[in-house]
Amino acid sequence: MTRAQQTISLALLASSLYLACFLHIVPFTKTVQDEVIPVFPFWALVSFGSYLLFKLGWGVFTFNDVPEAHKELMGEIDMAREELKKNGVDVD
């Protein structure tokens, strides 16, 4: 099963469960049925957005510099400049 099929299956399952609750097929107390179930999609959307914002912030916070990669890249640039100068191309 591909990732897209898993996502679609999970979305269909969640939406069918919500629809069953919203249409009073699954019995809940009156308070839950009238006050919680109607706003649940908005709560889920806000919670998901908060989670993604946290993941983005955590990724920025834990982003680390890699000096070895910088040295390697600068070495490759110097090597490319030397090869281009050998072939008569003005690099600077």
PyMOL Python script that loads the backbone (N, CA, C, O; Angstrom):
from pymol import cmd

cmd.read_pdbstr("""\
ATOM      1  N   MET A   1       0.854  -1.172   0.000  1.00  0.00           N
ATOM      2  CA  MET A   1       0.000   0.000   0.000  1.00  0.00           C
ATOM      3  C   MET A   1       0.900   1.236   0.000  1.00  0.00           C
ATOM      4  O   MET A   1       1.826   1.345   0.804  1.00  0.00           O
ATOM      5  N   THR A   2       0.614   2.158  -0.910  1.00  0.00           N
ATOM      6  CA  THR A   2       1.435   3.357  -1.009  1.00  0.00           C
ATOM      7  C   THR A   2       1.056   4.353   0.084  1.00  0.00           C
ATOM      8  O   THR A   2       0.047   4.206   0.774  1.00  0.00           O
ATOM      9  N   ARG A   3       1.892   5.356   0.211  1.00  0.00           N
ATOM     10  CA  ARG A   3       1.663   6.386   1.238  1.00  0.00           C
ATOM     11  C   ARG A   3       0.368   7.149   0.936  1.00  0.00           C
ATOM     12  O   ARG A   3      -0.360   7.512   1.860  1.00  0.00           O
ATOM     13  N   ALA A   4       0.079   7.390  -0.324  1.00  0.00           N
ATOM     14  CA  ALA A   4      -1.141   8.094  -0.695  1.00  0.00           C
ATOM     15  C   ALA A   4      -2.380   7.270  -0.338  1.00  0.00           C
ATOM     16  O   ALA A   4      -3.372   7.811   0.152  1.00  0.00           O
ATOM     17  N   GLN A   5      -2.317   5.980  -0.583  1.00  0.00           N
ATOM     18  CA  GLN A   5      -3.445   5.113  -0.240  1.00  0.00           C
ATOM     19  C   GLN A   5      -3.660   5.068   1.266  1.00  0.00           C
ATOM     20  O   GLN A   5      -4.800   5.051   1.733  1.00  0.00           O
ATOM     21  N   GLN A   6      -2.576   5.047   2.024  1.00  0.00           N
ATOM     22  CA  GLN A   6      -2.704   5.057   3.485  1.00  0.00           C
ATOM     23  C   GLN A   6      -3.340   6.355   3.955  1.00  0.00           C
ATOM     24  O   GLN A   6      -4.206   6.346   4.830  1.00  0.00           O
ATOM     25  N   THR A   7      -2.912   7.468   3.376  1.00  0.00           N
ATOM     26  CA  THR A   7      -3.457   8.771   3.765  1.00  0.00           C
ATOM     27  C   THR A   7      -4.934   8.873   3.418  1.00  0.00           C
ATOM     28  O   THR A   7      -5.730   9.361   4.220  1.00  0.00           O
ATOM     29  N   ILE A   8      -5.299   8.420   2.238  1.00  0.00           N
ATOM     30  CA  ILE A   8      -6.703   8.458   1.826  1.00  0.00           C
ATOM     31  C   ILE A   8      -7.547   7.547   2.712  1.00  0.00           C
ATOM     32  O   ILE A   8      -8.656   7.909   3.106  1.00  0.00           O
ATOM     33  N   SER A   9      -7.021   6.370   3.021  1.00  0.00           N
ATOM     34  CA  SER A   9      -7.758   5.448   3.892  1.00  0.00           C
ATOM     35  C   SER A   9      -7.966   6.032   5.279  1.00  0.00           C
ATOM     36  O   SER A   9      -9.053   5.920   5.846  1.00  0.00           O
ATOM     37  N   LEU A  10      -6.945   6.647   5.819  1.00  0.00           N
ATOM     38  CA  LEU A  10      -7.058   7.268   7.144  1.00  0.00           C
ATOM     39  C   LEU A  10      -8.032   8.440   7.118  1.00  0.00           C
ATOM     40  O   LEU A  10      -8.815   8.613   8.052  1.00  0.00           O
ATOM     41  N   ALA A  11      -7.991   9.245   6.060  1.00  0.00           N
ATOM     42  CA  ALA A  11      -8.914  10.375   5.943  1.00  0.00           C
ATOM     43  C   ALA A  11     -10.362   9.895   5.826  1.00  0.00           C
ATOM     44  O   ALA A  11     -11.262  10.475   6.433  1.00  0.00           O
ATOM     45  N   LEU A  12     -10.582   8.845   5.049  1.00  0.00           N
ATOM     46  CA  LEU A  12     -11.942   8.308   4.914  1.00  0.00           C
ATOM     47  C   LEU A  12     -12.439   7.716   6.232  1.00  0.00           C
ATOM     48  O   LEU A  12     -13.606   7.884   6.585  1.00  0.00           O
ATOM     49  N   LEU A  13     -11.578   7.039   6.946  1.00  0.00           N
ATOM     50  CA  LEU A  13     -11.954   6.485   8.242  1.00  0.00           C
ATOM     51  C   LEU A  13     -12.312   7.597   9.225  1.00  0.00           C
ATOM     52  O   LEU A  13     -13.339   7.526   9.901  1.00  0.00           O
ATOM     53  N   ALA A  14     -11.471   8.614   9.303  1.00  0.00           N
ATOM     54  CA  ALA A  14     -11.730   9.720  10.235  1.00  0.00           C
ATOM     55  C   ALA A  14     -13.008  10.464   9.867  1.00  0.00           C
ATOM     56  O   ALA A  14     -13.807  10.797  10.742  1.00  0.00           O
ATOM     57  N   SER A  15     -13.204  10.726   8.576  1.00  0.00           N
ATOM     58  CA  SER A  15     -14.411  11.456   8.174  1.00  0.00           C
ATOM     59  C   SER A  15     -15.674  10.623   8.384  1.00  0.00           C
ATOM     60  O   SER A  15     -16.713  11.175   8.746  1.00  0.00           O
ATOM     61  N   SER A  16     -15.610   9.323   8.167  1.00  0.00           N
ATOM     62  CA  SER A  16     -16.797   8.496   8.402  1.00  0.00           C
ATOM     63  C   SER A  16     -17.111   8.383   9.894  1.00  0.00           C
ATOM     64  O   SER A  16     -18.280   8.355  10.281  1.00  0.00           O
ATOM     65  N   LEU A  17     -16.072   8.317  10.736  1.00  0.00           N
ATOM     66  CA  LEU A  17     -16.315   8.321  12.186  1.00  0.00           C
ATOM     67  C   LEU A  17     -16.926   9.635  12.640  1.00  0.00           C
ATOM     68  O   LEU A  17     -17.857   9.648  13.446  1.00  0.00           O
ATOM     69  N   TYR A  18     -16.403  10.747  12.121  1.00  0.00           N
ATOM     70  CA  TYR A  18     -16.960  12.048  12.485  1.00  0.00           C
ATOM     71  C   TYR A  18     -18.405  12.174  12.004  1.00  0.00           C
ATOM     72  O   TYR A  18     -19.263  12.673  12.732  1.00  0.00           O
ATOM     73  N   LEU A  19     -18.670  11.729  10.794  1.00  0.00           N
ATOM     74  CA  LEU A  19     -20.030  11.815  10.259  1.00  0.00           C
ATOM     75  C   LEU A  19     -21.000  10.967  11.070  1.00  0.00           C
ATOM     76  O   LEU A  19     -22.140  11.369  11.302  1.00  0.00           O
ATOM     77  N   ALA A  20     -20.551   9.801  11.497  1.00  0.00           N
ATOM     78  CA  ALA A  20     -21.395   8.947  12.335  1.00  0.00           C
ATOM     79  C   ALA A  20     -21.710   9.631  13.668  1.00  0.00           C
ATOM     80  O   ALA A  20     -22.829   9.536  14.171  1.00  0.00           O
ATOM     81  N   CYS A  21     -20.731  10.308  14.226  1.00  0.00           N
ATOM     82  CA  CYS A  21     -20.975  11.038  15.482  1.00  0.00           C
ATOM     83  C   CYS A  21     -21.862  12.247  15.247  1.00  0.00           C
ATOM     84  O   CYS A  21     -22.763  12.519  16.040  1.00  0.00           O
ATOM     85  N   PHE A  22     -21.619  12.974  14.169  1.00  0.00           N
ATOM     86  CA  PHE A  22     -22.377  14.196  13.884  1.00  0.00           C
ATOM     87  C   PHE A  22     -23.847  13.912  13.578  1.00  0.00           C
ATOM     88  O   PHE A  22     -24.721  14.711  13.913  1.00  0.00           O
ATOM     89  N   LEU A  23     -24.114  12.782  12.947  1.00  0.00           N
ATOM     90  CA  LEU A  23     -25.492  12.437  12.569  1.00  0.00           C
ATOM     91  C   LEU A  23     -26.217  11.638  13.649  1.00  0.00           C
ATOM     92  O   LEU A  23     -27.264  11.049  13.379  1.00  0.00           O
ATOM     93  N   HIS A  24     -25.679  11.611  14.858  1.00  0.00           N
ATOM     94  CA  HIS A  24     -26.288  10.954  16.021  1.00  0.00           C
ATOM     95  C   HIS A  24     -26.414   9.439  15.856  1.00  0.00           C
ATOM     96  O   HIS A  24     -27.267   8.818  16.491  1.00  0.00           O
ATOM     97  N   ILE A  25     -25.586   8.848  15.022  1.00  0.00           N
ATOM     98  CA  ILE A  25     -25.595   7.392  14.884  1.00  0.00           C
ATOM     99  C   ILE A  25     -24.911   6.767  16.091  1.00  0.00           C
ATOM    100  O   ILE A  25     -25.346   5.732  16.597  1.00  0.00           O
ATOM    101  N   VAL A  26     -23.843   7.400  16.546  1.00  0.00           N
ATOM    102  CA  VAL A  26     -23.155   6.977  17.765  1.00  0.00           C
ATOM    103  C   VAL A  26     -23.703   7.827  18.908  1.00  0.00           C
ATOM    104  O   VAL A  26     -23.583   9.051  18.871  1.00  0.00           O
ATOM    105  N   PRO A  27     -24.297   7.208  19.916  1.00  0.00           N
ATOM    106  CA  PRO A  27     -24.913   8.010  20.980  1.00  0.00           C
ATOM    107  C   PRO A  27     -23.875   8.589  21.943  1.00  0.00           C
ATOM    108  O   PRO A  27     -22.985   7.891  22.426  1.00  0.00           O
ATOM    109  N   PHE A  28     -24.021   9.877  22.199  1.00  0.00           N
ATOM    110  CA  PHE A  28     -23.236  10.592  23.196  1.00  0.00           C
ATOM    111  C   PHE A  28     -24.188  11.373  24.078  1.00  0.00           C
ATOM    112  O   PHE A  28     -25.383  11.458  23.793  1.00  0.00           O
ATOM    113  N   THR A  29     -23.664  11.936  25.136  1.00  0.00           N
ATOM    114  CA  THR A  29     -24.511  12.784  25.974  1.00  0.00           C
ATOM    115  C   THR A  29     -24.890  14.032  25.195  1.00  0.00           C
ATOM    116  O   THR A  29     -24.235  14.383  24.214  1.00  0.00           O
ATOM    117  N   LYS A  30     -25.938  14.693  25.629  1.00  0.00           N
ATOM    118  CA  LYS A  30     -26.437  15.866  24.912  1.00  0.00           C
ATOM    119  C   LYS A  30     -25.385  16.976  24.864  1.00  0.00           C
ATOM    120  O   LYS A  30     -25.255  17.670  23.856  1.00  0.00           O
ATOM    121  N   THR A  31     -24.648  17.138  25.940  1.00  0.00           N
ATOM    122  CA  THR A  31     -23.630  18.188  25.967  1.00  0.00           C
ATOM    123  C   THR A  31     -22.536  17.916  24.936  1.00  0.00           C
ATOM    124  O   THR A  31     -22.129  18.815  24.200  1.00  0.00           O
ATOM    125  N   VAL A  32     -22.073  16.694  24.890  1.00  0.00           N
ATOM    126  CA  VAL A  32     -21.031  16.342  23.920  1.00  0.00           C
ATOM    127  C   VAL A  32     -21.576  16.473  22.499  1.00  0.00           C
ATOM    128  O   VAL A  32     -20.898  16.991  21.611  1.00  0.00           O
ATOM    129  N   GLN A  33     -22.792  16.004  22.294  1.00  0.00           N
ATOM    130  CA  GLN A  33     -23.384  16.027  20.952  1.00  0.00           C
ATOM    131  C   GLN A  33     -23.617  17.452  20.457  1.00  0.00           C
ATOM    132  O   GLN A  33     -23.447  17.730  19.270  1.00  0.00           O
ATOM    133  N   ASP A  34     -24.004  18.351  21.353  1.00  0.00           N
ATOM    134  CA  ASP A  34     -24.345  19.712  20.927  1.00  0.00           C
ATOM    135  C   ASP A  34     -23.179  20.687  20.984  1.00  0.00           C
ATOM    136  O   ASP A  34     -23.166  21.667  20.239  1.00  0.00           O
ATOM    137  N   GLU A  35     -22.189  20.441  21.857  1.00  0.00           N
ATOM    138  CA  GLU A  35     -21.133  21.430  22.032  1.00  0.00           C
ATOM    139  C   GLU A  35     -19.758  20.973  21.561  1.00  0.00           C
ATOM    140  O   GLU A  35     -18.945  21.809  21.168  1.00  0.00           O
ATOM    141  N   VAL A  36     -19.475  19.689  21.588  1.00  0.00           N
ATOM    142  CA  VAL A  36     -18.129  19.223  21.242  1.00  0.00           C
ATOM    143  C   VAL A  36     -18.047  18.749  19.795  1.00  0.00           C
ATOM    144  O   VAL A  36     -17.154  19.165  19.056  1.00  0.00           O
ATOM    145  N   ILE A  37     -18.954  17.901  19.393  1.00  0.00           N
ATOM    146  CA  ILE A  37     -18.895  17.292  18.053  1.00  0.00           C
ATOM    147  C   ILE A  37     -18.928  18.339  16.928  1.00  0.00           C
ATOM    148  O   ILE A  37     -18.162  18.198  15.974  1.00  0.00           O
ATOM    149  N   PRO A  38     -19.775  19.384  16.987  1.00  0.00           N
ATOM    150  CA  PRO A  38     -19.780  20.347  15.872  1.00  0.00           C
ATOM    151  C   PRO A  38     -18.473  21.115  15.694  1.00  0.00           C
ATOM    152  O   PRO A  38     -18.143  21.484  14.567  1.00  0.00           O
ATOM    153  N   VAL A  39     -17.722  21.366  16.758  1.00  0.00           N
ATOM    154  CA  VAL A  39     -16.482  22.144  16.634  1.00  0.00           C
ATOM    155  C   VAL A  39     -15.237  21.262  16.541  1.00  0.00           C
ATOM    156  O   VAL A  39     -14.124  21.782  16.457  1.00  0.00           O
ATOM    157  N   PHE A  40     -15.400  19.963  16.556  1.00  0.00           N
ATOM    158  CA  PHE A  40     -14.252  19.060  16.527  1.00  0.00           C
ATOM    159  C   PHE A  40     -13.373  19.235  15.285  1.00  0.00           C
ATOM    160  O   PHE A  40     -12.151  19.203  15.426  1.00  0.00           O
ATOM    161  N   PRO A  41     -13.922  19.420  14.070  1.00  0.00           N
ATOM    162  CA  PRO A  41     -13.034  19.609  12.904  1.00  0.00           C
ATOM    163  C   PRO A  41     -12.166  20.860  13.035  1.00  0.00           C
ATOM    164  O   PRO A  41     -10.999  20.843  12.645  1.00  0.00           O
ATOM    165  N   PHE A  42     -12.720  21.938  13.577  1.00  0.00           N
ATOM    166  CA  PHE A  42     -11.925  23.152  13.756  1.00  0.00           C
ATOM    167  C   PHE A  42     -10.821  22.934  14.792  1.00  0.00           C
ATOM    168  O   PHE A  42      -9.698  23.408  14.618  1.00  0.00           O
ATOM    169  N   TRP A  43     -11.143  22.218  15.867  1.00  0.00           N
ATOM    170  CA  TRP A  43     -10.152  21.907  16.884  1.00  0.00           C
ATOM    171  C   TRP A  43      -9.038  21.049  16.291  1.00  0.00           C
ATOM    172  O   TRP A  43      -7.860  21.274  16.570  1.00  0.00           O
ATOM    173  N   ALA A  44      -9.411  20.073  15.479  1.00  0.00           N
ATOM    174  CA  ALA A  44      -8.414  19.196  14.853  1.00  0.00           C
ATOM    175  C   ALA A  44      -7.522  19.989  13.901  1.00  0.00           C
ATOM    176  O   ALA A  44      -6.312  19.767  13.857  1.00  0.00           O
ATOM    177  N   LEU A  45      -8.108  20.907  13.142  1.00  0.00           N
ATOM    178  CA  LEU A  45      -7.339  21.726  12.212  1.00  0.00           C
ATOM    179  C   LEU A  45      -6.360  22.628  12.952  1.00  0.00           C
ATOM    180  O   LEU A  45      -5.203  22.744  12.547  1.00  0.00           O
ATOM    181  N   VAL A  46      -6.804  23.263  14.026  1.00  0.00           N
ATOM    182  CA  VAL A  46      -5.931  24.126  14.819  1.00  0.00           C
ATOM    183  C   VAL A  46      -4.830  23.307  15.488  1.00  0.00           C
ATOM    184  O   VAL A  46      -3.681  23.745  15.548  1.00  0.00           O
ATOM    185  N   SER A  47      -5.168  22.130  15.988  1.00  0.00           N
ATOM    186  CA  SER A  47      -4.162  21.273  16.624  1.00  0.00           C
ATOM    187  C   SER A  47      -3.122  20.812  15.611  1.00  0.00           C
ATOM    188  O   SER A  47      -1.930  20.794  15.919  1.00  0.00           O
ATOM    189  N   PHE A  48      -3.546  20.446  14.430  1.00  0.00           N
ATOM    190  CA  PHE A  48      -2.624  20.007  13.391  1.00  0.00           C
ATOM    191  C   PHE A  48      -1.707  21.157  12.965  1.00  0.00           C
ATOM    192  O   PHE A  48      -0.507  20.959  12.774  1.00  0.00           O
ATOM    193  N   GLY A  49      -2.275  22.358  12.816  1.00  0.00           N
ATOM    194  CA  GLY A  49      -1.469  23.531  12.485  1.00  0.00           C
ATOM    195  C   GLY A  49      -0.458  23.850  13.570  1.00  0.00           C
ATOM    196  O   GLY A  49       0.678  24.218  13.270  1.00  0.00           O
ATOM    197  N   SER A  50      -0.856  23.714  14.825  1.00  0.00           N
ATOM    198  CA  SER A  50       0.068  23.947  15.935  1.00  0.00           C
ATOM    199  C   SER A  50       1.198  22.930  15.920  1.00  0.00           C
ATOM    200  O   SER A  50       2.354  23.277  16.160  1.00  0.00           O
ATOM    201  N   TYR A  51       0.867  21.684  15.640  1.00  0.00           N
ATOM    202  CA  TYR A  51       1.884  20.641  15.565  1.00  0.00           C
ATOM    203  C   TYR A  51       2.884  20.946  14.456  1.00  0.00           C
ATOM    204  O   TYR A  51       4.093  20.838  14.664  1.00  0.00           O
ATOM    205  N   LEU A  52       2.388  21.328  13.276  1.00  0.00           N
ATOM    206  CA  LEU A  52       3.290  21.631  12.168  1.00  0.00           C
ATOM    207  C   LEU A  52       4.154  22.849  12.464  1.00  0.00           C
ATOM    208  O   LEU A  52       5.328  22.879  12.095  1.00  0.00           O
ATOM    209  N   LEU A  53       3.586  23.853  13.127  1.00  0.00           N
ATOM    210  CA  LEU A  53       4.362  25.031  13.498  1.00  0.00           C
ATOM    211  C   LEU A  53       5.446  24.669  14.499  1.00  0.00           C
ATOM    212  O   LEU A  53       6.563  25.180  14.412  1.00  0.00           O
ATOM    213  N   PHE A  54       5.131  23.793  15.450  1.00  0.00           N
ATOM    214  CA  PHE A  54       6.129  23.334  16.405  1.00  0.00           C
ATOM    215  C   PHE A  54       7.249  22.580  15.693  1.00  0.00           C
ATOM    216  O   PHE A  54       8.426  22.804  15.974  1.00  0.00           O
ATOM    217  N   LYS A  55       6.882  21.679  14.763  1.00  0.00           N
ATOM    218  CA  LYS A  55       7.896  20.911  14.038  1.00  0.00           C
ATOM    219  C   LYS A  55       8.808  21.841  13.230  1.00  0.00           C
ATOM    220  O   LYS A  55      10.017  21.618  13.167  1.00  0.00           O
ATOM    221  N   LEU A  56       8.239  22.875  12.617  1.00  0.00           N
ATOM    222  CA  LEU A  56       9.028  23.832  11.862  1.00  0.00           C
ATOM    223  C   LEU A  56       9.977  24.592  12.786  1.00  0.00           C
ATOM    224  O   LEU A  56      11.161  24.740  12.484  1.00  0.00           O
ATOM    225  N   GLY A  57       9.455  25.068  13.901  1.00  0.00           N
ATOM    226  CA  GLY A  57      10.287  25.786  14.863  1.00  0.00           C
ATOM    227  C   GLY A  57      11.382  24.914  15.433  1.00  0.00           C
ATOM    228  O   GLY A  57      12.511  25.373  15.604  1.00  0.00           O
ATOM    229  N   TRP A  58      11.067  23.658  15.731  1.00  0.00           N
ATOM    230  CA  TRP A  58      12.070  22.742  16.269  1.00  0.00           C
ATOM    231  C   TRP A  58      13.160  22.469  15.233  1.00  0.00           C
ATOM    232  O   TRP A  58      14.339  22.373  15.573  1.00  0.00           O
ATOM    233  N   GLY A  59      12.762  22.346  13.979  1.00  0.00           N
ATOM    234  CA  GLY A  59      13.747  22.138  12.920  1.00  0.00           C
ATOM    235  C   GLY A  59      14.677  23.332  12.772  1.00  0.00           C
ATOM    236  O   GLY A  59      15.877  23.156  12.557  1.00  0.00           O
ATOM    237  N   VAL A  60      14.146  24.540  12.882  1.00  0.00           N
ATOM    238  CA  VAL A  60      14.974  25.740  12.810  1.00  0.00           C
ATOM    239  C   VAL A  60      15.873  25.830  14.045  1.00  0.00           C
ATOM    240  O   VAL A  60      17.042  26.202  13.940  1.00  0.00           O
ATOM    241  N   PHE A  61      15.329  25.491  15.203  1.00  0.00           N
ATOM    242  CA  PHE A  61      16.087  25.572  16.451  1.00  0.00           C
ATOM    243  C   PHE A  61      17.249  24.595  16.480  1.00  0.00           C
ATOM    244  O   PHE A  61      18.328  24.931  16.970  1.00  0.00           O
ATOM    245  N   THR A  62      17.045  23.395  15.964  1.00  0.00           N
ATOM    246  CA  THR A  62      18.086  22.374  16.025  1.00  0.00           C
ATOM    247  C   THR A  62      18.934  22.308  14.760  1.00  0.00           C
ATOM    248  O   THR A  62      19.755  21.403  14.610  1.00  0.00           O
ATOM    249  N   PHE A  63      18.744  23.254  13.855  1.00  0.00           N
ATOM    250  CA  PHE A  63      19.537  23.278  12.628  1.00  0.00           C
ATOM    251  C   PHE A  63      20.991  23.551  12.995  1.00  0.00           C
ATOM    252  O   PHE A  63      21.293  24.526  13.684  1.00  0.00           O
ATOM    253  N   ASN A  64      21.877  22.694  12.537  1.00  0.00           N
ATOM    254  CA  ASN A  64      23.282  22.885  12.889  1.00  0.00           C
ATOM    255  C   ASN A  64      24.112  23.155  11.650  1.00  0.00           C
ATOM    256  O   ASN A  64      23.796  22.706  10.548  1.00  0.00           O
ATOM    257  N   ASP A  65      25.178  23.900  11.862  1.00  0.00           N
ATOM    258  CA  ASP A  65      26.097  24.232  10.791  1.00  0.00           C
ATOM    259  C   ASP A  65      27.069  23.077  10.594  1.00  0.00           C
ATOM    260  O   ASP A  65      27.430  22.397  11.554  1.00  0.00           O
ATOM    261  N   VAL A  66      27.487  22.857   9.371  1.00  0.00           N
ATOM    262  CA  VAL A  66      28.399  21.760   9.081  1.00  0.00           C
ATOM    263  C   VAL A  66      29.662  22.354   8.455  1.00  0.00           C
ATOM    264  O   VAL A  66      29.709  22.561   7.242  1.00  0.00           O
ATOM    265  N   PRO A  67      30.692  22.632   9.274  1.00  0.00           N
ATOM    266  CA  PRO A  67      31.902  23.244   8.717  1.00  0.00           C
ATOM    267  C   PRO A  67      32.654  22.322   7.762  1.00  0.00           C
ATOM    268  O   PRO A  67      33.339  22.801   6.858  1.00  0.00           O
ATOM    269  N   GLU A  68      32.537  21.005   7.947  1.00  0.00           N
ATOM    270  CA  GLU A  68      33.224  20.081   7.043  1.00  0.00           C
ATOM    271  C   GLU A  68      32.654  20.196   5.627  1.00  0.00           C
ATOM    272  O   GLU A  68      33.396  20.158   4.646  1.00  0.00           O
ATOM    273  N   ALA A  69      31.348  20.333   5.532  1.00  0.00           N
ATOM    274  CA  ALA A  69      30.723  20.469   4.211  1.00  0.00           C
ATOM    275  C   ALA A  69      31.153  21.785   3.558  1.00  0.00           C
ATOM    276  O   ALA A  69      31.336  21.838   2.342  1.00  0.00           O
ATOM    277  N   HIS A  70      31.313  22.833   4.342  1.00  0.00           N
ATOM    278  CA  HIS A  70      31.755  24.115   3.803  1.00  0.00           C
ATOM    279  C   HIS A  70      33.167  23.991   3.248  1.00  0.00           C
ATOM    280  O   HIS A  70      33.450  24.484   2.156  1.00  0.00           O
ATOM    281  N   LYS A  71      34.057  23.334   3.996  1.00  0.00           N
ATOM    282  CA  LYS A  71      35.437  23.145   3.529  1.00  0.00           C
ATOM    283  C   LYS A  71      35.465  22.308   2.250  1.00  0.00           C
ATOM    284  O   LYS A  71      36.210  22.611   1.318  1.00  0.00           O
ATOM    285  N   GLU A  72      34.645  21.254   2.212  1.00  0.00           N
ATOM    286  CA  GLU A  72      34.608  20.392   1.025  1.00  0.00           C
ATOM    287  C   GLU A  72      34.101  21.161  -0.192  1.00  0.00           C
ATOM    288  O   GLU A  72      34.644  21.034  -1.289  1.00  0.00           O
ATOM    289  N   LEU A  73      33.062  21.954   0.014  1.00  0.00           N
ATOM    290  CA  LEU A  73      32.509  22.742  -1.089  1.00  0.00           C
ATOM    291  C   LEU A  73      33.506  23.769  -1.592  1.00  0.00           C
ATOM    292  O   LEU A  73      33.640  23.955  -2.802  1.00  0.00           O
ATOM    293  N   MET A  74      34.210  24.443  -0.684  1.00  0.00           N
ATOM    294  CA  MET A  74      35.203  25.428  -1.107  1.00  0.00           C
ATOM    295  C   MET A  74      36.354  24.744  -1.862  1.00  0.00           C
ATOM    296  O   MET A  74      36.879  25.305  -2.823  1.00  0.00           O
ATOM    297  N   GLY A  75      36.745  23.543  -1.433  1.00  0.00           N
ATOM    298  CA  GLY A  75      37.777  22.795  -2.150  1.00  0.00           C
ATOM    299  C   GLY A  75      37.338  22.436  -3.558  1.00  0.00           C
ATOM    300  O   GLY A  75      38.131  22.525  -4.495  1.00  0.00           O
ATOM    301  N   GLU A  76      36.086  22.032  -3.718  1.00  0.00           N
ATOM    302  CA  GLU A  76      35.563  21.701  -5.044  1.00  0.00           C
ATOM    303  C   GLU A  76      35.494  22.935  -5.931  1.00  0.00           C
ATOM    304  O   GLU A  76      35.737  22.853  -7.135  1.00  0.00           O
ATOM    305  N   ILE A  77      35.160  24.086  -5.337  1.00  0.00           N
ATOM    306  CA  ILE A  77      35.118  25.326  -6.121  1.00  0.00           C
ATOM    307  C   ILE A  77      36.520  25.689  -6.605  1.00  0.00           C
ATOM    308  O   ILE A  77      36.698  26.067  -7.763  1.00  0.00           O
ATOM    309  N   ASP A  78      37.513  25.575  -5.724  1.00  0.00           N
ATOM    310  CA  ASP A  78      38.896  25.865  -6.125  1.00  0.00           C
ATOM    311  C   ASP A  78      39.375  24.908  -7.215  1.00  0.00           C
ATOM    312  O   ASP A  78      40.058  25.323  -8.151  1.00  0.00           O
ATOM    313  N   MET A  79      39.020  23.633  -7.096  1.00  0.00           N
ATOM    314  CA  MET A  79      39.403  22.647  -8.100  1.00  0.00           C
ATOM    315  C   MET A  79      38.747  22.983  -9.451  1.00  0.00           C
ATOM    316  O   MET A  79      39.383  22.860 -10.499  1.00  0.00           O
ATOM    317  N   ALA A  80      37.494  23.401  -9.421  1.00  0.00           N
ATOM    318  CA  ALA A  80      36.801  23.759 -10.661  1.00  0.00           C
ATOM    319  C   ALA A  80      37.434  25.001 -11.291  1.00  0.00           C
ATOM    320  O   ALA A  80      37.568  25.086 -12.512  1.00  0.00           O
ATOM    321  N   ARG A  81      37.823  25.961 -10.450  1.00  0.00           N
ATOM    322  CA  ARG A  81      38.483  27.164 -10.984  1.00  0.00           C
ATOM    323  C   ARG A  81      39.800  26.802 -11.667  1.00  0.00           C
ATOM    324  O   ARG A  81      40.107  27.316 -12.742  1.00  0.00           O
ATOM    325  N   GLU A  82      40.580  25.914 -11.041  1.00  0.00           N
ATOM    326  CA  GLU A  82      41.857  25.502 -11.641  1.00  0.00           C
ATOM    327  C   GLU A  82      41.634  24.807 -12.978  1.00  0.00           C
ATOM    328  O   GLU A  82      42.352  25.072 -13.942  1.00  0.00           O
ATOM    329  N   GLU A  83      40.653  23.929 -13.043  1.00  0.00           N
ATOM    330  CA  GLU A  83      40.374  23.234 -14.307  1.00  0.00           C
ATOM    331  C   GLU A  83      39.928  24.208 -15.388  1.00  0.00           C
ATOM    332  O   GLU A  83      40.315  24.074 -16.549  1.00  0.00           O
ATOM    333  N   LEU A  84      39.112  25.192 -15.005  1.00  0.00           N
ATOM    334  CA  LEU A  84      38.660  26.169 -15.994  1.00  0.00           C
ATOM    335  C   LEU A  84      39.809  27.051 -16.461  1.00  0.00           C
ATOM    336  O   LEU A  84      39.873  27.409 -17.637  1.00  0.00           O
ATOM    337  N   LYS A  85      40.721  27.408 -15.554  1.00  0.00           N
ATOM    338  CA  LYS A  85      41.884  28.215 -15.961  1.00  0.00           C
ATOM    339  C   LYS A  85      42.772  27.441 -16.900  1.00  0.00           C
ATOM    340  O   LYS A  85      43.342  28.023 -17.823  1.00  0.00           O
ATOM    341  N   LYS A  86      42.909  26.110 -16.688  1.00  0.00           N
ATOM    342  CA  LYS A  86      43.699  25.276 -17.607  1.00  0.00           C
ATOM    343  C   LYS A  86      43.102  25.291 -19.000  1.00  0.00           C
ATOM    344  O   LYS A  86      43.830  25.234 -19.990  1.00  0.00           O
ATOM    345  N   ASN A  87      41.783  25.368 -19.083  1.00  0.00           N
ATOM    346  CA  ASN A  87      41.106  25.344 -20.380  1.00  0.00           C
ATOM    347  C   ASN A  87      40.986  26.733 -20.968  1.00  0.00           C
ATOM    348  O   ASN A  87      40.392  26.893 -22.034  1.00  0.00           O
ATOM    349  N   GLY A  88      41.545  27.771 -20.290  1.00  0.00           N
ATOM    350  CA  GLY A  88      41.549  29.114 -20.853  1.00  0.00           C
ATOM    351  C   GLY A  88      40.309  29.929 -20.550  1.00  0.00           C
ATOM    352  O   GLY A  88      40.043  30.912 -21.241  1.00  0.00           O
ATOM    353  N   VAL A  89      39.542  29.554 -19.540  1.00  0.00           N
ATOM    354  CA  VAL A  89      38.333  30.304 -19.197  1.00  0.00           C
ATOM    355  C   VAL A  89      38.671  31.235 -18.031  1.00  0.00           C
ATOM    356  O   VAL A  89      39.234  30.803 -17.025  1.00  0.00           O
ATOM    357  N   ASP A  90      38.319  32.523 -18.177  1.00  0.00           N
ATOM    358  CA  ASP A  90      38.571  33.485 -17.104  1.00  0.00           C
ATOM    359  C   ASP A  90      37.450  33.366 -16.065  1.00  0.00           C
ATOM    360  O   ASP A  90      36.283  33.607 -16.371  1.00  0.00           O
ATOM    361  N   VAL A  91      37.819  32.991 -14.834  1.00  0.00           N
ATOM    362  CA  VAL A  91      36.836  32.722 -13.805  1.00  0.00           C
ATOM    363  C   VAL A  91      36.573  33.923 -12.930  1.00  0.00           C
ATOM    364  O   VAL A  91      35.429  34.170 -12.549  1.00  0.00           O
ATOM    365  N   ASP A  92      37.610  34.676 -12.604  1.00  0.00           N
ATOM    366  CA  ASP A  92      37.456  35.792 -11.672  1.00  0.00           C
ATOM    367  C   ASP A  92      36.933  36.964 -12.366  1.00  0.00           C
ATOM    368  O   ASP A  92      36.734  38.010 -11.748  1.00  0.00           O
TER     369      ASP A  92
END
""", "prot")
cmd.dss("prot")
cmd.show_as("cartoon", "prot")
cmd.util.cbc("prot")
cmd.orient("prot")
